[in-house]
Amino acid sequence: MVLNVNPTPAQESIPFSSDVTKAVRDAPTQLFIGGQWISAKGGRTFEVIDPSTAGVIATVSNGDIADGISAVDAAERASADWKATSPRRRSDVLMKCFHLMLEQAEWLAQLITVENGKALADARSEIAYAAEFFRWYAEEAVRAPGEFGSAPSGANQIIVSHEPIGIAVLVTPWNFPAAMATRKMAPALAAGCTCILKPAAETPLTALAIGEIMQRAGVPAGVVNIVTTRNAGPVVSAMLHDKRVRKLSFTGSTGVGRALLREASDQVVSCSMELGGNAPFIVFDDADLETAVAGAMVAKMRNGGEACTAANRFYVQKGILADFTRRFAEEMAALEVGPGLAPNTQLGPLITEAAVTTVERLVNDAVAKGARLVTGGSRLNREGFNYPPTVLADVSADAEILGEEIFGPVAPVIVFETEDEVVHMANDTEYGLVSYVFSGELKRALAVAGRLESGMVGINRGVVSDAAAPFGGMKQSGLGREGSHHGMLEYLETKYIAASW
């Protein structure tokens, strides 16, 4: 059965004019280096685009290599004092960041929406999540680990301490412009490191606004520096080849991650990498259908599908396939598509026209190889970079959509019969970030979770992200972990002292 759920032309043509001026007028647009807001040395700028209208909403400074090195200079000047700052003082500053960020939550959410496109409700959720990293690492700052013991020979004492790794370069993506910034800056500061944040060029305003909040919270000059640029490759490369930089934390595509690992190897810079995903969403016959559909909606449609944790491949056991597909498609079809700031919008636009083109290509390829459109599947004829919620059934194993990160509101559904079969299909990818398992039998769900090659598994839930949990993947989905106590360890070096007295 094909559901007739595509918007009518009349619905598509409803005008909407968002007051983006209100959201962006107070946002900084210059580089933040050494506690000062300054223009790029070359005087260049670049434009920020609203995905809902494809119109320009702001112009920000376009930093170059010289600006990146100036940021490293500032981070070096601040490094010794911040390292010597007591953990309790660092904790107090981070807790102040948390409270000020919540005070400015609505402004920040609007900034995210106008530069990223996501629905305002989704942006508000991101701000709450992003702020939580400040609170979590305010609490972790005073709990740096240490060890003391005796050598087995009795010859000496063994003392193990952990100290700040040094200046950190933090490179963040556009899909969660607030959360990805705080998830890196908060543990870096808690550990006693200074840093340079290079946010995505598509969404610089949110990062700059958070920088302003951190300045107001009492973060000392040079501890946090922010360099916005359209010339990311050379700027980041220059910083990684500066011997003073000792840490790189990157969130983005696996391809770019590989390139950065090669760059970082020249100076043997410690790297944390949160890379691409191809998350399987597995539904067994004994799953509660209502729970599974609700979980599918969250796992697929959080941030409009533009998330590395988004469910990419829906494997549904044969006995529940028809009912799950029908109800899932009905829920997808009911989503209100529109500009992110519109009050009823549940799905905003994708980030760029290129993103729409990519999603369109993947859907067309799947259909050409035998997939059946249950809902959606055609580009919307309206202003902005929009694509409708789409569900594909009977997807062929050779469809490109099963091997690539979709990064859009499209859900391919594939049938399976046995546990061994679905585990094999789920693991048949170079990625291993997150998986989802839905079953009414906890023993089965835990057994399958143990067989899945992914760093995170959600059982009977569509969200796994939590500031208190270690976020990261296996295989080509990355190195290291963010969040939890593990996240702060990424910014600490282990030192062993053999002592006799």
Buried (B, 14 or more C-beta within 10 A) or exposed (E): EEBEBBBEEEEBEEEBEBEBEEBBEEBBBBBBBBBEBBBBBBEBBBEBBBBBBEEEBBEBBBBBBEBBBBBBBBBBBBBEEBBEBEBEBBBBBBBBBBBBBBEBBBBBBBBBBBBBBBBBBBBBBBBBBBBBBBBBBBBBBBEBEEEEEEEEEEEEBBBEBBBBBBBBBBBBBBBBBBBBBBBBBBBBBBBBBBBBBBBBBBBBBBBBBBBBBBBEBBBBBBBBBBBBBBBBEEBBBBBBEBEBBBBBBBBBBBEBBEBBBEBBEEBEBBBBBBBBBBBBBBBBBBBBBEBBBBBBBBBBBBBBBBBBBBBBBBBBBEEBBEEBBBBBBBBBBEBBBBBBBBEEBBBBBBBBBEBBBBBBEBBBBBBEBEBBBBBBBEBBEBBBBBBBBBBBBBBBEEBBBBBBBBBBBBBBBBBBEEBEEBBEBBBBBEBBBBBBBBBBEEEBBEBBBEBBBBBBBBBBBBBBBEBEBBBBBBBBBBBBBBBBBBBBBBBBBEEEEEEEE
